Structure formats: C-alpha cells, structure tokens
Amino acid sequence: MRLRGLAVIMTKRTEQVVGAISALVLGESIGMPAAIGVDAVEIMGFDRDVKVADDAFLTQCFSAAEMEYCAGDVEKLATRFALKEAALKALGTGIRGIGLRDIEVDTAISGEPQLRLSTDAQAAAAARSIGQLRCSATREAGLALAVVIAGSALNEEENI
C-alpha cells in the first residue's frame, strides 16, 4: 500500500508526518535514507511506569536539559522516549552499545524535534555510514509516535 493512500484515513497531523516520511523515503531529501526507526509509546502506560519507578528511571533515560524542558509533563517525556527508541532503531543498535542518554532530544525554535548524539552514538552512526538523522513525532489517540530517518549527508556541514 502506498503511504499517501494510507494517509487518507488518518488525521491531518498524522498525515503531515506520513507525508514527511514518504518525501524522505522517496529521496526528496538530502541523501538517500539508510534506515528508518519507528516507535510508539502508550502515554498512560508510560505515566504508570514513571510513577512506579523511582527518579533513577528518569535520570537513566533523560538528560538534565530534557527533564527541565519537560518539567514533569508525561506526554512530552513519552514523546522524547519514543524519539530516542526510534533513533536507536535507525542507528541499528537498539540499546546494545549505546543507551537512551546517548541521544538527547532538543526542540528547535520552530518546534521541530532535533537529535543530539553522544560520542558513542556518533561512532555507531559513522559505522553505518549515517551522516544525518531527521525525526518527527506526534501524539495521537493516547500514543506518542516517533519516526527517525537516517541518511547520508551530501556535504560535511550537514553531518551529525
């Protein structure tokens, strides 16, 4: 099934995410996609996990800057968690070798999520010839959904 056909049954926000994915997959971006990572986090379940776990869980997953930005907002935390998991999948590592804190989610002035990689995560990306990561996320129907597309940059200044 074509991605654009699937978008017809989705909400407008989700349609925008699918449109961005299809543009990247079809090569309308800088470089061709090397890998795609997708993750979904049930927000209520994540909230329960956060309440049951101690603060160590949050500090294992999120940097101080991420915690400050989210200010305890479970939807924002769940979305960042989904972005980190999707990035690990796009890098092809899962949680082997690098962890959730090796990927930091920042928010641009425009509201677009951006990923910052630790030295170890950058090495994992380089090992797979990944020069850039692009991401998108949304919250819909009680889920935090994230997509990360890994691709090779055409020029050095665009590398991660």
Secondary structure, DSSP 4 states (H G I P E B T S, - for coil): --HHHHHTTS-HHHHHHHHHHHHHHTT-SSS-EEEEEEEEEEHHHHHHHHHHS-HHHHHHH--HHHHHHHTT-HHHHHHHHHHHHHHHHHHT-TTSSS-GGGEEEEE-TTS-EEEEE-HHHHHHHHHTT--EEEEEEEEETTEEEEEEEEE--SSGGG--
